[in-house]
Amino acid sequence: MIPYGIYAGLLEGVYIALVGLFMINANKLFGSNQGDTPASFIIFLLLFVFSAGLSGLIVFSYPVFLVTQKKFREAVLTVLVTLVTLLFLFILSYLLFVVVVS
């Protein structure tokens, strides 16, 4: 349970980093527009909904499987370990940001 939670947290962190890099470089990839277009909003919302679905699968798929097996304690532990891993990645990213920017 604990290793899966750590792996899920790390995988989610990598996915967040990739989406962040994509969003930062979107103008370079697609060219900059002189204004917001309906297509840009549609693309953003599609990415947002896709990310929500994929993140839900990464974080909750195995705990839901555990719940169906009546292993409630393990399911809660897996979710908590995943969230603690994400919190650790957040703190690490924040500290890295403070050191690099300062």
Number of C-alpha atoms within 10 A of each C-alpha: 17 14 11 16 26 20 16 26 27 17 17 21 18 13 16 14 12 12 15 12 11 13 14 11 12 12 11 10 10 8 9 10 9 6 7 9 9 9 9 12 11 11 10 13 12 12 14 13 11 12 15 12 11 14 19 12 15 19 21 18 13 19 24 17 13 18 14 11 10 11 13 15 12 16 23 16 15 25 23 16 21 27 17 15 20 20 14 14 16 13 12 12 12 12 12 12 11 10 9 8 7 6
